[in-house]
Amino acid sequence: MTKIYETAAEAVADVPSGASLAVGGFGLSGIPDQLIAAIAAGDATDLEVFSNNCGIDGRGLGILLERRRIRRVTASYVGENKEFARQYLAGELEVELTPQGTLAEKLRAGGAGIPAFFTPAGVGTPVSDGGLPWRYHPDGSVAVASPPKEIREFGRKQYVLEESITADYALVHALRGDTEGNLVFNKAAMNFNPLAATAGRICIAQVEQLVAPGEIDPGQVHLPGVFVDRIVHTGAQDKQIEKRTVSTGKGA
């Protein structure tokens, strides 16, 4: 059976309303933009998303936000998206903010079949004690707050129990991939893409370069094809910059 799909739309065609998505990328680096756009062009709604961030206005997962397709987000950084902030504060979006390292480990552990783990990150804060506002009422009062988590001591140090993440689908972007699904990520695109891929029950990868089996040196493979279920060749990605900072040269 081939893993190759001709278009991004075909690759995500069976993503239903209510599905959970583990989405790779870091800021706008290495995001599966064409897979996200294909979902946005479809009818799926009420989605739950696990991702380091939620794109920016008009880019990445921000497209799904603007179309009101996302019900809940678990992320570690959301500061670049005004629509995200508006929906959250208006009570239209449920948000679970998670320390970045904890989020990475929740995805990695989920992909490894580990249901939960202990970490020192967040001990003594609302992350462990509970009370973080997950969802607001329209009047600004808290509708849903995070529950307290189990704390245990190891070696005279306290740790909080964190549950792992598994998702119905993983959406990832790779620089190169072969037709068996072996993937190579480029620089910062290594952030969260391999983790998201293993945490998804069905992993869908968009690749800039698609090659035949054997053309990728096995020692250069970042994610083995056993984790990848579907591949779509999307060509060179239109790289975006979140914040462009330009300095004036000396003497100008």
KOLVEXRO-390954 format. One record per residue: residue in one letter; x, y, z of N, C-alpha, C in turn. Coordinates in steps of 0.2 Angstrom, whole numbers, plus 5000, padded with zeros to 4 digits. Layout:
<rs>
aXYZXYZXYZ;...
</rs>
This chain:
<rs>
m500449945000500050005000500450065000;t500350114996500750174995500550225001;k501050265003500850315008500850385005;i500950384998500950444994500250474993;y500050534994499450564992499550624987;e499150634982499350674977499250754979;t498750764984498650834986498550834994;a498650894997498550905004497850895006;a497450915001496650905002496550825003;e496850784999496650714999496950685006;a497550705008497850685014497450695020;v497150755020496750765026495950755026;a495750725020495050725019494650695024;d494950645028494550605033494650635040;v494950695040494950725047494250755049;p493950725054493250745056493250795061;s492650825061492450875067492650835073;g492850875078493050845085493650815085;a494050805080494750775080495250815084;s495750775087496250805090496850805085;l497250865085497850865081498450885084;a499050845083499650865086500050905080;v500250965081500451005075501151025076;g501651005072502351025072502451095070;g503151115072503351185070503551225076;f503851285075504051325080504051395078;g503551435080503351495077503051485070;l503351515065503151495058503651455055;s504151425059504651385056504451315056;g504451285050504351215049503551195051;i503151245050502451225051502151195045;p501651145046501351105040500851155037;d501051205034500551255032500051235027;q500251195022499751175017499251125019;l499451085024499051035027498551075031;i498751125035498251165039497751205034;a498051225029497651265024497051215021;a497251155020496851105017496251085022;i496451085028495951075033495451135034;a495751195033495351255034494851255028;a495051235022494651235016494051185017;g494151135021493651085022493051105027;d492751055030492151065035492351055042;a492851025043493050995050493051055055;t492751055061492751105066492751075073;d492751115078492751085085493351045086;l493951075083494551035084494951055090;e495351005093495751015098496451005096;v496851055097497551065095498051065100;f498651025099499151025103499751045099;s500051105101500551135097500951185101;n501551195099501951245103501651315103;n501351335098501051395097500451395092;c500051445092499451435087499551485081;g500151485078500251525072500151605074;i500051645069499951715070499351735066;d499151795066498551815063498651805055;g498251755052498251745045498751695043;r499151665047499651615046499651555050;g499751495047499751435051499151425054;l499151395060498551385064498051445065;g498351505064497951565064497351565059;i497451525054496951525049496351485052;l496451425055495951395058495551435064;l495951465067495651515073495151565070;e495451595064494951645061494351615059;r494351555057493751525054493351485059;r493551495066493151465071493151395071;r493751365069493751285068494051255075;i494351295079494651265085494251275091;r494151225095493851225101494251235107;r494851195107495351195113496051195110;v496451225114497251225112497651215118;t498151165117498651155122499251185119;a499551235122500151265119500551295125;s501151315123501651345128501751425126;y501651445120501751515119501151535114;v500851595115500251615111500251685110;g500851725111500851795112500851835105;e500851795099500951835093500251835089;n499751815093499051805089498551845092;k498351895089497851945092497151905092;e496951875087496351835087496251785092;f496851755093496851705099496751735105;a497051785107496951825113496151845114;r495851875108495251895108494751835110;q494851775106494351725107494451695114;y495051695117495151665124494851705129;l494951775128494651815133493951825133;a493651815127492951815126492551755128;g492951705130492651635132492451595126;e492751605120492551565114493051515113;l493651515116494151465115494451435122;e494551375123494851345129495551335128;v495951355133496651365132497051335138;e497451285137497851255142498551275141;l498851325145499551345144499951295148;t500551275145500951225147501651245146;p502151235151502851245150503151215144;q503551245140503751225134504051155134;g504551145139504851085140504351025142;t503851045146503350995148502950975142;l502751025138502351005132502750965127;a503450975126503850935122503850865125;e503950855131503950785134503250755134;k502750785135502050755135501950725128;l502250765123502150735116502650675115;r503250685117503750625116503450565120;a503250575126503050515130502450485127;g501950525125501350495122501550455116;g502050475112502250435106502650375108;a502950375114503250315117502850265121;g502250285121501750245125501750245133;i502050305135502150315142501550365144;p501150345148500450375150500550445154;a501150445158501250505162501950505165;f502150565168502850565170502850625175;f503350625179503450675184504050725182;t503950785183504350835181504350895187;p504950925188504950985193504651045190;a504551055183504351115180503651125183;g503551185185502851205187502651195195;v503051155198502951145205502951205209;g502451215213502351275217502051335214;t501751325208501451375204500751345202;p500351395199499651365197499651305192;v500251295189500251235184500151175188;s500451175194500351115199499751125203;d499651185206499151195211498451205208;g498451215202497751225199497551295199;g496951305196496751375196496851415189;l497251395185497351425179496751425175;p496551485172495951495168495951455161;w495651405160495651365154495151405149;r494551425152494051455148493651505152;y493551565149493151615153492451615151;h492051645155491351665153491451735149;p490951745145490951815141491051875145;d490751865152490851925156491551935159;g491951885158492651885160492751845166;s492251815169492351775175492651705172;v492951665177493251605175492651545174;a492651515168492151465167492451395169;v493051385167493351315168494051335170;a494251305176494951315178495351255179;s496051255178496351195178496351155185;p496351095186496351055192497051055195;p497051045202497751025205497950965202;k498650955202498950895200499350855206;e499450795205499850755210500550785211;i500750785217501450805219501750745222;r502350735220502750675224503450695225;e503750675230504450695232504850635230;f505450655226505950605225506650635226;g507050605230507650625232507650695235;r507150705240507050775243506850825239;k506650815233506350865228505650845226;q505250905225504550895223504550895215;y504050845213503950845206503150835205;v502950865199502250865198502050815192;l501550775193501350725188500950755182;e501250745176500950765170500750715165;e500150715163499950665158500150675151;s500350625148500550625141500050645136;i500250655130499750675124499850625119;t499250605117499150575110498550605106;a498650605100498150645096497850595090;d497350615088497050575082497450575076;y497750635075498150655069498750695071;a499250685067499850725068499950765061;l500150825061500250865055500950885055;v501450865051502150895051502350915044;h502950955045503250975039503950955039;a504250925033504950905033505250935026;l505950945027506250965021506250905016;r506450845018506550795013506150735016;g505950695011505550625013505650585008;d505650515009505650465004504950435004;t504750394999504150364998503950315003;e504450295008504250255013504150295020;g504150365019504050405025504650425029;n505250405028505750425031505850505030;l505950535036505950615035506650645038;v506750705035507350745037507050815038;f507150845044506950905045507550955045;n507351025044507851075043507951115049;k508451115052508651165057508051175062;a507751235063507251245068506651205067;a506551175061505951135060505951065064;m506551055067506650995071506251005078;n506151065079505751085085505051065085;f504751015088504150985089503850945083;n504150955077503950905072504050835073;p504650815075504650735077504250715082;l504150765087503750745093503050735092;a502850785088502150785086501950725081;a502450705077502350645073502250585076;t502650575082502550515085501950505090;a501650565092501150575096500450565092;g500450565086499850555082499750485080;r499050465081498950395079498950385071;i498850445067498950445060499350505059;c499950495056500450555055500450565047;i500250635046500250655039500850705038;a501250695033501850735032501850775026;q501950835026502050875019502850875019;v503050865013503850865012503950915006;e504550955006504750995001505050954995;q505450904997505750864992505550784993;l505350754988505150684989505650644985;v505950594988506450554984506250484985;a506650434981506550364981506850334987;p506650274990506950244995507650234994;g508150244999508850234998509150294996;e508850354994509150414992509350454998;i509050435004509250475010509650425014;d510250455016510750415020510350395027;p510350325028510050305035510250345041;g510850365041511150405046510950475047;q510550495041510350565041509550575043;v509250515043508550515045508350535052;h507950585052507750615059507150575061;l506650555057506050515059505950455054;p506050395057505950335053505250335050;g505150305044504550295041503950255044;v504150215049503650175053503150225057;f503350285058502950335061502550375057;v502650365050502250415045501750375041;d501150395041500650355037500450385031;r500550455030500350485024500850535022;i501050545015501550595013501250625007;v501350695007501150735001501750774999;h501850784993502450824991502150894989;t502350944993502151004992502551054989;g503251034988503751084985504051134990;a504451174988504751224992504251264996;q504351275002503951315007504051385006;d503451425006503551495006503651515013;k504351525015504551545022504251615024;q504051615030503751675033504151695039;i504151765040504451795046503951825050;e503951805057503551825062503651905063;k504251925065504451995066505052005062;r504952055058505552075054505852135057;t506452135059506852185063507452215058;v507452275057507952305052508252355056;s508952355056509352405059509652445054;t509752505056510152555051510852545052;g511252545046511952535047512252595050;k512852595052513252645055513352705049;g513252765051513352815047512752835042;a512252785042511752795038511252855040;
</rs>
